[in-house]
Amino acid sequence: MAGMKPGTVIPGLDFFKNEEAPVAKDRSEYPDWVSDLAKPMTSLAALRKMPNQEASDEDMMRYLKLTRRIQIKENNLEAGIK
């Protein structure tokens, strides 16, 4: 919740009837993994430049996912599928 002061109503999450809108908590009250959600993902260009020895398992999986996506789009274009 970067930038939200504790006690601030979180916009867009007040959709339950008869319940109050959720409020932002202090950063220390959230689990550690919540901070990772705000980190940008590594780009395909950066992954291509990264040596295999330095890449984490997450980096390798992201690289494979992005390259497969490109290959699927190219195959679809060749087949005339949009």
N, C-alpha and C positions, 0 to 999 in steps of 0.2 A: 504494500500500500504506500508506495513512494509518494510523498508530497501531501498526504492526508494527515491532518492533525487528529490525535485521539479525540473521540467524541463527535466527529463529523459524520453526518448521515451519508451513507454510501448510495449515490444516485443509481437508479435502475434496479435496485434490489428490494424495492418496497411493493412487491406485487402480491403478497399474501393478504387475504382479507382478515380483518380483526387482529392483526399483529402489527407491532411497530416496525419501522424500517430498521435494518441493521446499522450499527454504528461502528466506525473504525476504532480499532484498539491500538494500544501502544505497540511498537515494533517488537518488543521483547515478549509479547504475549502470543506471537505467531510462531509456527514451527520454522526451522531453518530453510526448508525447501521453498517456502513462499518467496523468499528473496531471489531465488533462481528463476522465477517466472518472468521477472522484468529484464533479464539479461538477453540481449539480442542473440539470435542463432548465427552460427558461422556460415558465411556465404559459400557458394559453390566455388567461386574463384579462389578464396582463401583455402578451401579444402583441397583444391587441385595443387596448390603450391606447397601444401604441408607434406613433409616426408612421412612415410608410413610409420616409422619408428616413434615419431612424436605424436601421432594421432591417437586419441582415446577411442574406446569402443563406440562411444556415442558419435564421435566425429566420423568414424568409418561407416556407421549405419546411416548417418545423414548423407554422406557422400553417395552411398549406394542408392538411397531413396531418390535423391535429386537426379542422379544420372539415369536411373530407370525411368523416372518421370519424363525426362527429355527424350529418351529412346521411344517411349510409348507415344508421345506426341508426334515424333517424326514418322513412326510407323502408321499412325492414324492419318497423317497428311498424305503419305504415299498411297494409302488405301482409299483416300477420298472421304474419310470420316472427319467430322468436325468435332 
